[in-house]
Amino acid sequence: MAKKTITYKEAYEEMEQLIRNIESNEYDVDELTEIVKKVNSLILVCKDKLRKTEEEIEKIISEIED
């Protein structure tokens, strides 16, 4: 079964929701480590997508300037 690729928007929204839930103490201590790991993985997804987008934009600009 193929894993669904998450979009930047989906990752960001999920991360925001998890953080809101953490801030409102919706998770108990036993869940917190896994939730923080999930938030970290979503941050990495967002950073990777932003980096790739920046590289693509720089490449397009470079092609335009040539």
TIMARBA-60499 format. One line per 5 residues: for each residue z, x, y negated of C-alpha. Coordinates in pm, 1 decimal, decimal comma. Layout:
! residues N
Z X Y  ...
***
This chain:
! residues 66
0,0 0,0 0,0  -102,0 142,3 -338,1  168,2 192,2 -596,0  107,6 0,6 -919,8  59,5 220,7 -1221,3
299,7 120,7 -1493,0  170,7 101,5 -1846,9  341,0 267,3 -2141,7  435,5 -73,5 -2279,7  586,4 -187,7 -1948,9
784,4 134,6 -1908,7  909,3 121,1 -2266,9  1012,6 -243,8 -2244,6  1191,1 -191,4 -1913,6  1369,4 112,4 -2054,1
1478,0 -83,9 -2362,1  1612,5 -366,3 -2145,9  1806,1 -130,0 -1922,3  1956,2 43,6 -2225,7  2056,6 -290,5 -2379,3
2222,9 -382,2 -2049,8  2406,4 -48,3 -2040,3  2525,4 -95,2 -2398,1  2653,4 -445,5 -2320,9  2839,4 -319,7 -2011,4
2635,2 -531,0 -1768,8  2648,2 -264,0 -1499,8  2952,9 -147,2 -1315,3  3029,5 220,3 -1263,1  2880,8 215,5 -913,1
2540,9 105,6 -1049,8  2537,0 319,2 -1360,3  2409,7 642,8 -1204,4  2106,9 472,1 -1051,5  2032,7 286,5 -1372,8
2048,5 607,8 -1577,1  1814,6 774,3 -1323,8  1572,8 483,2 -1365,6  1586,9 513,7 -1745,0  1520,6 886,7 -1713,6
1214,9 826,2 -1494,7  1083,4 572,1 -1746,3  1133,0 823,6 -2028,2  931,2 1076,9 -1829,5  652,6 822,1 -1775,5
641,0 746,1 -2148,5  643,1 1115,1 -2245,8  363,0 1189,9 -1999,7  148,5 903,5 -2126,0  204,9 1007,8 -2487,6
116,2 1369,7 -2406,7  -203,3 1266,5 -2227,2  -301,7 1036,5 -2511,9  -243,3 1312,4 -2766,2  -460,0 1552,0 -2562,9
-740,6 1296,5 -2538,9  -729,5 1224,4 -2911,8  -733,6 1596,6 -2993,1  -1034,6 1641,7 -2764,6  -1219,9 1354,1 -2933,8
-1142,0 1491,2 -3280,1  -1256,1 1836,6 -3171,3  -1585,7 1693,2 -3045,5  -1637,6 1507,2 -3372,5  -1576,4 1823,6 -3575,9
-1826,3 2028,9 -3371,3
***
